[in-house]
Each structure stands twice: as C-alpha cells, then as structure tokens.
C-alpha cells in the first residue's frame, strides 16, 4: 500500500517501496509513505509490526533490501551525511555516553550540528528549562534515570532545529509533566515547518498528538492519511482493530481457485 499527499510539494520524508528482510524472513515487503512539512505523523502498529525496522533504515542505522528513502530530497543510501544533517533521532532506549555530563553531551551534539556560541547556550537553557533538566546538566549521565536520559536525548534532537525528527516510543519513562511538555515542543517544531515521524503502539497518544497516521501490521501498511479520516467516527483503536481484523480475514480466506 502507498500513502501519498499530492498537496505536500517537497516531502521531508519520502519512503518508496521499502523492503527489508532478516535472513530468509521478509519483515516489510513493500511500504511507501511520505511526511510533509508541518506534519506530526504517527506510525502505529503492534510490537514486531515493522515500525522500528523502518525507522532504523530511515536514520541510517541499518541497510535495507529494496526501494528508496529520502530526507529533504537527499537519498539515505547514497547521501547519508546530508540526510543526517537534516534529521534527529530519539530511540526508545537512549544509549548515551555515561562518562559525559549532561551539558557536555549537549555541547557535543551542538558542535556536531554547527550550533555554536550564544545560540547554543540559549537553546540549551530554554529546552532544558522546559523539560526540567537545568539543575542536573552538570551531573554525569551515568547517574541519570531512564526518563532523564530520554529528556536529554529529546533536548539534543531539538537543539539544531532539524527538518525531520524521528522518534521511536519516545515517552517511555517520562513523567506526565515531561510528556505534556514534550508534546508541546514537538507541535511547536511542526508549526515552524519541521516534521515529526512518531512511532508508537499506544494508540491514545498518537490520536491526540498526530495530525496524520499510518497503521501497519506484519510489515503491511493497512491505512494512512489524516488522523480524523483514518479513525472515522470511532476511535483510532477501533479503526486499527477493525482494519486489522478485516485484513486478517482476507488473508486467511481460502482462494477461489482452490
């Protein structure tokens, strides 16, 4: 299935006929979608549906077997550095250098992306204050809880104002106040013309946060488009379960030729 938006112009993220296998197991057979400037795009599916597989390929953490992925017009496979300059990644399990302090890590990320001087200082101060991290930036990352590490990675992702932010279950371990502020920050990023690609299996979070959504099951894209259209008159959970049940019934039905 292919999801496209003819009103998009230049997509920030464009996935065309993506295919990925692990050994002999075909995990994602053929998936296409696009994310436009201003989108907070939810990518929804159960554990093992292929969400993280696609995300790891988008951010350049693993190769893929077919199709193309581009970020802001640059090809992930052929122009990885240009793509990485224009995106940020927030994984579900933040793996940060334990020997660094929080501020040391943010200074390091800022320098990598060319955010220097007063701009870097002011953005770190603003984002850290909003996520309640100012008082612990001088502490070593090794002393941080999972939630504190998650907030630090989110700050680093927003620091250079990337065109695309890719998040994989980013709210795990965050307290309710931090979750609320993170949602506000992501919406503000989209309002400035950036894009957010947000993977989750928590349908209620996606329904409230995202203006567009794609539903995936076993590597197959079941539905995609504006959230209101995909969920119809019910909830996103009802839409997902209904579509998945119908897809399962079709795939399980015997062939007329048998």
PyMOL commands that set and color helices and strands:
alter all, ss='L'
color gray80, all
select helices_A, chain A and resi 51-58+80-85+102-112+117-130+134-136+141-143+146-159+176-191+203-209+227-231+236-252
alter helices_A, ss='H'
color red, helices_A
select strands_A, chain A and resi 13-22+25-35+40-44+66-71+74-75+87-90+164-168+195-200+212-217+220-226
alter strands_A, ss='S'
color yellow, strands_A
deselect
rebuild
show_as cartoon
